Amino acid sequence: MAWSDSCSGAFEKWADEVGDDTFKFDTVSKYYRKGMNFTPPANTRSTNATPSYNPALVSQGGPLDVTYPAYANSWTTWVAVAMEAIGIKNTDSFIDGALNGSAWHTNTINHTTGTRASADRAYLRPYTQRPNLALFNGTLAECVVFNDDKVATGVEVTVSGNSYILKANKEVIVAGGVFQSPQLLQVSGVGPATLLKNLKIPVVADRPGVGQNMNDQIFFGVSYRVNIQTGSTLSRGEAAAISVEDFKANATGFLTTPGGEYAGFEKIPQDLRSKFSAETLKSTFASSAPPSHYLNSNLISKKANTSCHSPSNIPSRLARSRIPGHSQLRRQPRHLPCPHR
């Protein structure tokens, strides 16, 4: 539910690789703003949990609600102090094309109700009554159907074990996400020719990059017991009942925060990078893309053997995670291709 822009360098790299300047951040960023319906943070947050942002970089009137949660955990305010203490400087929200630093996350949340503002609620539900929109629930896309000229003419789908073809008058748009889009293309005959031939899938288009060059994003947590109120205490017993009542009655309180309220990005310091292997140092990312991302969690037990009341109690350097430079993940086609091409 966190809302942020990608770094400008990533778009510069994209534009350079495809030879199209319209992919540069200055052009793409307007579409971030076009979809946004921003509401400033509520005055229900504590003073030391007040986020900062550049009013020139937010916009109103888009279909997707973006705001700050009406509640921030006290633990998170110490995370903000810790980030500053170790050199990951506090900055505005991550909506300006620069990710290095730390900030309170904006979230896709409806400011009035405190509920999630999803792509479904923003872009689909308001338009379900349109006469030119048909929804097929419980329907699995099996493969894209191509004619003899290798033009997509439809999609074979399966519902309750029965298969049929949805024909396209104009075009077929594949929007299955990072894993399902390349998987659907591969079973349809679009992908690395060697892979498709090994799986006896007729090749429609030899596209070596389909389903390749994916990277494992390493993510792990470090937990400390603290003697301040956290999410684990607010989600039990009487505190939980109060949280439910606050949310239902006023859209306030603990249940309005999705967690991960505060985050930090940084380049791993050179003294640590010098110990990396040559393979690890290989990178396909933009030079400005920070490889380390810190995200706080509030589900920590209040039963404390260790307290964390001041920055001096916080580890001198937060545990780090890195994104490997290159780690392929192949998605094998699920079955033999459909016979309708």
PyMOL commands that set and color helices and strands:
alter all, ss='L'
color gray80, all
select helices_A, chain A and resi 8-18+21-23+25-34+47-49+55-57+74-85+119-127+177-187+193-198+231-234+237-250+254-256+270-273+278-281+311-313
alter helices_A, ss='H'
color red, helices_A
select strands_A, chain A and resi 2-3+36-38+64-66+101-104+106-107+140-146+152-159+162-167+190-191+205-206+262-266+292-295
alter strands_A, ss='S'
color yellow, strands_A
deselect
rebuild
show_as cartoon
